[in-house]
Amino acid sequence: MSVQAPSAVVLIRPHHFEPNPLTAADNAYQDLGHGQHAAGLAAAAYAEVSAVASALAQAGVSVHLFEDEEPGRPDSVFPNNWLSTHAGGHVAIFPMFASNRRRERRGDIVDFLKSHYRVQDVIDYSGLEFDEVFLEGTGAMVLDHESRVAYACRSNRADPVALERFCTNFGYEPMAFDAVDEHGTKIYHTNVLMCVGTKFALIGLDRIVSPVRQREVAERLTARGRTLIELSPEQIRNFAGNAIELEGRDGPVLALSRRALSSLTAEQVAALSARCTLLPLDIPTIELAGGSVRCMLVGIHLDPRPVPLG
């Protein structure tokens, strides 16, 4: 199993999807879908997740698909914000900025992981919400599992206190920075800005405010020989950075949206294709919520429990 690229994921199929009005204020990539019928949006999102599950399974990725039939959880399709898993049997549960997103945390999913994978401990940071301290999982952080670096844009969703605590508990080096979009607005989640793969990294490097920090981030990302593929503001807005490398049946797969792939240049596509198989997924409805493929998937970096004989 690749250290960076998991071969199994958790995916949530929502029955009541809609762009979340409580996250629109600081998510510049969100479209509230005004004028679109709520039932139509929900049905389209349900179908998109079903197609994503099928495409991943066909590529040889194990998909643990959970239904969300509860109303009032409009962003439940993005479980990577409240849950992450880590080698050695560790699971983290995170504090969420929007109050209506806190209901997305599900004990049944954590119990499933415990029963099917070797889970040694679960560290729950959700109590930090009472102190207005937030860290929205692998949305707020992009983790380099090989070099043990946690990259994080400072924002409402990534408090430095929570980042330091996570890094201390899980053995990562924090690398925080300020990053803005082309309009000067803070980038709300780091996984919109960048994606770290085994042999490549996608990043809007010039969106990092400090030139010194730009160089430091570039040096860390390329230290193990990764190819750095820089993204334009337009490509970031089209979710080209919101991708995830997975381990498929025939090797590494980069799961990204069709919209993201279409925004890349021929040279960028060639550079990625030399290092992994590109798997474009059609999720235009889900992207109205301001996230894309990476946000939809919790990578499982846990060892599976043996299947009982007989």
N, C-alpha and C positions, 0 to 999 in steps of 0.2 A: 504494500500500500504506500502511495506517495505521501511524504510528510506534508506537502503543501496542498495536494489535490485529493480530496476525499472521494471515496468510491460509493458513498451512500449519502442520502439527503433526507431531511424532513421537508414536506411540502403541505401547505394548508389549502384546501379547496373551499372558498367562501360561498355562502348562500345569500349573503346580504351585503355584498361589496358596494362601496361608494367612496369617492374621494372625501377625505376627512376634513371637515371645516375647522377643527381644532388644531390642525397642523399647517394650515395654509399660510399663516402669518410669517413663518420663517422658512418655508419650503418653496423656493422660487421656481421649482421644476414641476409644481403641482398645478393641475387644471381641475377646477371644481365640477366641470362637466355641466355647466348651466344649460338648460334647455334640453337635456337628455333625460329620458324617463328612467326613474330609479330601478324599476323592475328590469328594464332592458339592459342597464349597466350591470346589474347583478347577474343576469343570465349570461351576458357576454364574458364576464370575468370567470364565471364557473366553467364555461366552455374552454376558455384560454388555459386555465390551470389544468383541466383534463388533458388538453393537447400537450402541454408541457410535460406532464407526468408520463404520457405515452412516448414522447420523443426521447426523454432521458432514459427510460427503460429500454427502448430500442437501441440506444447507444451503449447499453451495458451498465448503466448507473442504477444502483438499488434505490428505489423511491419508497419512502414511508409516507403514504398519503393520508392525511387526516381531514375530516369534514368539520367545518364550522357552521353550524346551523343557528347560532345565536345572533339575534339582531343587536345593534348597538356596538358592534366591533368592526368598524368599517375598514380598518387596516390589518385585519388578522391575516391577510395573505402575505404579510411581511414578518414572519416569525423570527428572522435573524436579529431583530432588534431586541428581543427579550430573552433569547436562548443561544448559547454557544456550547460547543463540546471541544474537548482537548485531549491530546494523547496522554496516556497514563491513567485514564479513567476519570477525568475531571469534567464537570458540567458547571456552567455559570448561568445565573438568572439576573436580569438587569433592570435598573430603574428607568422608567419611561417618562418623557417630558409631558405628553398630552394625557390628561386624566382619563379619557375614554380608551386609551390604549392599554392601560394597566390591567384591564379585564382580559386581555389576550393571553396572559400567562396561564398555562394549563398544566395541572398536575398529572392528567392522564398521559400527556406526551412525555413528561419526565419519567413517569412510572414505566412507560413503554421502553424508553431507553435503558432503564435499569434492568428490565427483564430480558432484553435482547442483546445488550452490550455490557461490558465490564465497567461499571460505574463505581468508582471508589468514594467520591464525595460530590456534593452539590453545594456550591457557594452562592448564596442568595443575597444580592445587593439591593433588592427592591425596597428595603427599609429606608434607604437613602432618600427616597421620594419625600419623606416627611420633613427632610431638611432642604428640600428644593435642590438636591444634587442628583444629576442624571448622567447616565452613560448607556446609550442605546446600542449595546452589543456590537456586532460586526457591521453595523451601519455607521456608528460613531467611530469605530476603529477598523483599520485594515491590517490584518495580521500577517506578518512574514513568519511562518511557522518554522522555517529552516534557520533563519538568523535570529529568531526570537525578538523581533522588533514589532511594536504596536504603533502604527502611524495614526495620528488623530488630528483632524481640524478642530480648533477650538470653536465651540458654539454652545447654544442652549442645550444641545443633546450630548455634549461631551465635556463634563466637568473635570478639571485637572486633578481634583482630590480623588474622585472615583477612578480616574485613569491610573493614578499612582497606586491605588489600592489593588486594582485588578492586576497590574503588572507585577506588583510584589507577590501576590498570591499565586500567579500563574507563570512567573518566570519570564516575563517579557521586558524589554527595554522600551520605555515610553519615548516616542518622538512626536511631540506636539508642535503645531504650527498654525498660523493664521492663513486662511485661504479665502479668496473672494471670486465671484463670477465676473463676467465682463461688465456688469453694471455696478460693481463695487459692493454687492451684497454678500454677506458671509455664506459660504457653502455649508449647508446644514448637516450633511453626512459625508464622512470621508470616502465611503464607498461609491459616491457619485463621482469623486475626483480621480480615483485610482483603483487599480486591480493588480494584485501581485500573483504571478504564476511561478512555476518552477524555473522556466528558462526565459521569461519575459516579464515586463511590468508595463502596464498602461497607466499614464499619468498626465494630468494637465499641470505640468511642472511650473509654468509661468503664472499659474493662479495662486501659488504660494507667495505671500506678500514679501517676505524677506529674501533677498538674493543669496544671502549667506545660507539660509535654511534650504533654499532650492538646491544649492551645491551639496549640502550635507545629505539631503534626502536622495539625490541622484547617486552620490557615492555609496550610500548604504544599499540602495536597490541593485546596483551593478557590481557590488563587491564579490558576489559569487558567480559572476559571469553572465548575469541576465542581460538580455537586450532591452533597452529602454525605448519605448514607443510613446512619443509625446502627443498629447491630444489637444486640439484647439477648443476654445470655448464653445463653439457650435457643436463639436463632437461630444463634449461633456453634456451639453443640453440635450443631446440625443441619446444619452445614457451609454456612450461607448465605454466609459470607465466602470459602469455598473455590471460587470461580468464576473464569472467565477470559473476557475479551472477545476475540472473534475477528472477522476480516473475512470475511463470507460473500458469496455471489453477489449478494445484494440489500442489502448493507450490514452494519453491525455486529450481531453475535450474541453473547449472553451465555450461555455453556455452564455449566450448574450442575446439580446433582442434583435429581431429583424431590422428594426429602426436603427439600432446601434451599428450593426454591420453595414447598413447602407450608408452611414455617415463616414465610414473609414475610406481612406484612399487605397488605390491598388497596391501601392508600396507597403502600406501598413497591413493589408490583408495578406500579402505575400510573406511578410515577416512573421506574422502570427501562424500562418498555415505551415510554415517550415518547422514549427515547434509544437503544434497541436492541431487537432481537427476542430474546425469551427462548426458550432451547432446553433444556428439562428432560430429563435423562437418568436412566434407572433403573439404579442401581448399588448396591443394598443390600448385596450380598455384599462388594464391594470396600470399602465404607465401614466394614466391621468392622475393617479394618486401621488405622483412624484417619485416613484421608485421603479426599478426594473428587475431583471432576472436575478441579480445578486441578492437583492432584498428579499426575494421569494424563498430562498433556499438556506436552510441550516445544514452546513456540512457536518458530517459525523466523523470525527477523528478518534473514535473509540474502537477498541477491539471487540469483535462480536463474541457472544457466548457460544460455546459449542452446541450443536444441535443434539439433543438426547437420542441415543440409539434406541430403536424399537418404537 
